[in-house]
Amino acid sequence: MIIIIAIFLGLLNIRDYLSYVPGRFATEMPIMFRPKVKRLISRVTSPLGAFIVGAFVTTFLLPCTVGPYLIAGGILSSLQFVNTLPWLGLYNFIFALPMLIITLVIYFGLSSTENMSGWKDRNIKYIHLAAGIIMLLLGILMMLGFV
């Protein structure tokens, strides 16, 4: 089942590279929710408020972000603990390290959230292509028994 999910999500992301439509099913937050979510986030003034809004937003983002977690979880769940460490390191390098770098770049004032958001908007097709290739390759490697 995880193989099918990986290949399907990989193909959907590659489709979004070839023919990008903002807010498309299974790969992005629907357009109609974006202004409401931005408004909600801009009103947060406390850590508790940020936690509540974060949990709420995550609910709406889950369908388009859960793919890599399901795939990684499926791969790791079938391995012995010691064997999961290299795969967990690879997962963190591919998915978590970029988010950490973006956070640090903004925190240390090297760029602003507006600049980073603009970069993402200008390169969203390539982000979909990279994510699609990674998920498709993982699906194929799992199907062939390499992973």
Protein Blocks (a to p, Z undefined) as FASTA:
>chain_A
ZZmmmmmmmmmmmmmmmmccehiahiaccfklmmmmmmmmmmpcbfklmmmmmmmmmmmm
mmmmmmmmmmmmmmmmmpcfklmmmmmmmmmmmmmmmmmmmmmmmmnopacfklmmmmmm
mmmmmmmmmmmmmmmmmmmmmmnopZZ
